Amino acid sequence: MSDDPRFGLRRTVTLPGPLRLDGGGLLSPVDIAYETYGTLNGDASNAILICHALTGDHHVASDHPVTGKPGWWVKLVGPGKPIDPARHFIICSNVLGSCLGSSGPATINPATGDPWAMTFPVITIRDMVRAQAMLLDHLGVQRLSAVVGGSMGGMQALSWAATYPERVASAVVIAATARHSAQNIAFHEVGRQAVMADPKWRGGDYYAAGDPPAAGLAVARMAAHITYLSEAGLTAKFGRKLQSREAKTFGFDADFQVESYLRHQGLSFTDRFDANSYLYITRALDYFDLAEEHGGVLANAFRGSATRFCLVSFDTDWLYPTAESRTIVHALNAAGAPASFVELRSPFGHDAFLLDSPELNRVVDGFLRAGEGR
Amino acid sequence: MSDDPRFGLRRTVTLPGPLRLDGGGLLSPVDIAYETYGTLNGDASNAILICHALTGDHHVASDHPVTGKPGWWVKLVGPGKPIDPARHFIICSNVLGSCLGSSGPATINPATGDPWAMTFPVITIRDMVRAQAMLLDHLGVQRLSAVVGGSMGGMQALSWAATYPERVASAVVIAATARHSAQNIAFHEVGRQAVMADPKWRGGDYYAAGDPPAAGLAVARMAAHITYLSEAGLTAKFGRKLQSREAKTFGFDADFQVESYLRHQGLSFTDRFDANSYLYITRALDYFDLAEEHGGVLANAFRGSATRFCLVSFDTDWLYPTAESRTIVHALNAAGAPASFVELRSPFGHDAFLLDSPELNRVVDGFLRAGEGR
């Protein structure tokens, strides 16, 4: 695809696999869309894998090919930033199950010639990580200087360190959790039910009709979006401010700015995301429980690991609150793994990890440089 | 209707009105379904009005005529309880806009002979209160010994004290707020969009078809239900416990108990509530801003009032958190109104006001008796 250096190297690779999945099945072949920035150095010691969140993509630091918007983490990744193509070989791939180039329910099942739809295997965060490991093999990267991610990306970073400890020198885990809570699952279940309640979902077989369940997916996104913002942040941004009208309309149009904002968030999401992928990735998140994968003891996930960890939480994040990061740090301490942890202040709730945060940049920069100096 | 004393006196009255609404219209006639318990004493000084929450009803202390379940507040209302038919003349009416006997979108517009549906006027909390005042006029109750409510019922109690200060000796306001926040509005907007996205909603004209938008309403209820529970309460009750199956199914059935619970909450709600009423009452809640009705200063709502106030919040209630009650208390203090305030501990979030709480009973009992002794 594009080799324009502004965009990094943008590629899609089809790996033969098979990829053995936690659900028991095998996936073969495996498409992975990814971007790289910078150059792998002589001893292949400068690779950093960046993992994206639920609805993210691999355009971490390049303009989005459709929307033209800047990459989703240019605040942290780019020339002069903590993760810098001048120093690092940066890799970011679209997760397995997504709809932006990697294999997922919207891609073609080679056995049938039709989209997988709901016959795509249910996947886990660890399956996403295994697919990324296959990509690194393909790229000749045996060991990562660091794996870095926020939200679901942070869960992948944790899973990387637990699954391939010998391949991860450092892990940066931002605004994440070691397991989805009952409340996390509940919100996702609302979203899934909203999609599945839309008659256009058709059991997932909506691709041929070209008329996807946009209304249901928009409702799902609206519900999820509330969890990404803090109550105080919503109040500061919108409060009870009305739309341009002078007074309440005593009707059901979007009277309040927050209503209009949410509707826009829901609708615009349906232009860029596949409803079935939303089902699959929320399911992977709900299944995530790193302790369960290690005999019910979270510390066991990290025992004997030489990986360094950096945990960051935000004080107004109620989706994955600071207590979740603290639980991880306690487990790391119990396992004897080196861990630094900071709770940053932000009014922006969970979304803070995507926004401009000089403190976050300082933390990540310091942590990565200390690791590179060793 | 029934005069069986076990059920209290169950009645529906059609009042001629007209009821002047905040939206500018007039409603006439006005049906009000209500129950009474106990007897009005000689000087008509023992009347207590109980106000119900969003999806509540007037069966506050009697078995529900359809489900057979006990009244929704038998913990607080009944023989030997703080609100006692032996001492009090207790009134509870179905709010305007609801679907359980009082005028609302599902009732017949006498001008057309068809259900009002979305031509029913948009109403406010104050409109509900005005309808209740008409009912009290009909019952010969000039002044309330107390108005008592939780959640939306607490907002009605506040609105009663602000709108008819001379008619309210005491107000008990539990787990409530003086205005809906941006986050409150956001959650309701998700619910409304879920209903309206259901093709069976048909712009609100689904009554004749007999096929209401149950799927959309169920999603709306699921999203709202999460806000009624605390994160810790959900974790304690469900955590990540799976359904009867031994292991994850790697599918999209309700694997986790919390999913099954939420689906049940959503579905069972659609048997007992009208989707259009849900739209109207959530709208009334979102419009609620007692300060706005009084020149932008909350204290103005209570200035010169002789009403005594009792405010109660619950520490894990994140829908209407303690800070909202504190704001009301500050306004009452600024207005010179007598106010007592207590935050109770409970693991159950907003729902705590409906559950067994000896502390809540003690607070309400002590406050009411102190008022009756004056």
Contacts between the chains, C-beta under 8 A, distances in Angstrom:
chain1	res1	chain2	res2	distance
A	22	B	250	7.7
A	23	B	250	3.6
A	24	B	250	7.3
A	118	B	252	7.5
A	121	B	250	7.2
A	122	B	250	4.0
A	122	B	251	6.1
A	122	B	252	7.6
A	179	B	240	6.7
A	180	B	240	7.3
A	181	B	231	6.5
A	181	B	234	7.3
A	181	B	235	5.9
A	181	B	239	8.0
A	181	B	240	7.8
A	182	B	231	7.7
A	182	B	234	3.9
A	182	B	235	5.2
A	182	B	237	7.4
A	182	B	238	4.4
A	182	B	239	5.8
A	182	B	240	6.8
A	182	B	256	7.6
A	182	B	258	4.6
A	183	B	226	6.7
A	183	B	229	7.9
A	183	B	231	4.5
A	183	B	234	5.0
A	183	B	235	7.4
A	185	B	240	7.4
A	185	B	256	5.3
A	185	B	258	5.4
A	185	B	259	6.5
A	186	B	222	7.8
A	186	B	226	5.0
A	186	B	234	6.5
A	186	B	258	5.3
A	186	B	259	7.6
A	186	B	262	5.6
A	187	B	226	6.3
A	189	B	222	7.1
A	189	B	254	7.7
A	189	B	256	7.9
A	189	B	258	7.3
A	189	B	259	4.5
A	189	B	262	5.5
A	189	B	263	7.5
A	190	B	219	6.3
A	190	B	222	4.7
A	190	B	223	4.9
A	190	B	226	7.0
A	190	B	262	7.1
A	192	B	252	6.8
A	193	B	218	7.1
A	193	B	219	5.3
A	193	B	222	6.3
A	193	B	263	6.9
A	193	B	266	7.0
A	194	B	194	5.9
A	194	B	197	7.8
A	194	B	219	4.8
A	196	B	252	7.7
A	197	B	194	7.8
A	197	B	198	6.9
A	197	B	215	3.8
A	197	B	216	6.5
A	197	B	218	7.3
A	197	B	219	5.7
A	198	B	197	6.9
A	199	B	199	6.0
A	215	B	197	3.8
A	216	B	197	6.5
A	218	B	193	7.1
A	218	B	197	7.3
A	219	B	190	6.3
A	219	B	193	5.3
A	219	B	194	4.8
A	219	B	197	5.7
A	219	B	219	6.5
A	222	B	186	7.8
A	222	B	189	7.1
A	222	B	190	4.7
A	222	B	193	6.3
A	223	B	190	4.9
A	223	B	223	5.2
A	226	B	183	6.6
A	226	B	186	4.9
A	226	B	187	6.3
A	226	B	190	7.0
A	229	B	183	7.9
A	231	B	181	6.5
A	231	B	182	7.7
A	231	B	183	4.5
A	231	B	318	7.8
A	234	B	181	7.3
A	234	B	182	3.9
A	234	B	183	5.0
A	234	B	186	6.5
A	235	B	181	5.9
A	235	B	182	5.2
A	235	B	183	7.4
A	237	B	182	7.4
A	238	B	182	4.4
A	239	B	181	8.0
A	239	B	182	5.8
A	240	B	179	6.7
A	240	B	180	7.3
A	240	B	181	7.7
A	240	B	182	6.8
A	240	B	185	7.4
A	240	B	289	6.0
A	240	B	292	7.7
A	248	B	287	6.1
A	250	B	22	7.6
A	250	B	23	3.6
A	250	B	24	7.3
A	250	B	121	7.3
A	250	B	122	4.0
A	251	B	122	6.1
A	252	B	118	7.5
A	252	B	122	7.6
A	252	B	192	6.9
A	252	B	196	7.7
A	252	B	279	6.4
A	252	B	283	6.7
A	254	B	189	7.7
A	255	B	286	8.0
A	256	B	182	7.6
A	256	B	185	5.3
A	256	B	189	7.8
A	256	B	286	6.9
A	258	B	182	4.6
A	258	B	185	5.4
A	258	B	186	5.3
A	258	B	189	7.3
A	259	B	185	6.5
A	259	B	186	7.6
A	259	B	189	4.5
A	262	B	186	5.6
A	262	B	189	5.5
A	262	B	190	7.1
A	263	B	189	7.5
A	263	B	193	7.0
A	266	B	193	7.1
A	279	B	252	6.4
A	283	B	252	6.7
A	286	B	255	8.0
A	286	B	256	6.9
A	287	B	248	6.0
A	289	B	240	6.0
A	292	B	240	7.7
A	318	B	231	7.8
A	318	B	318	7.8
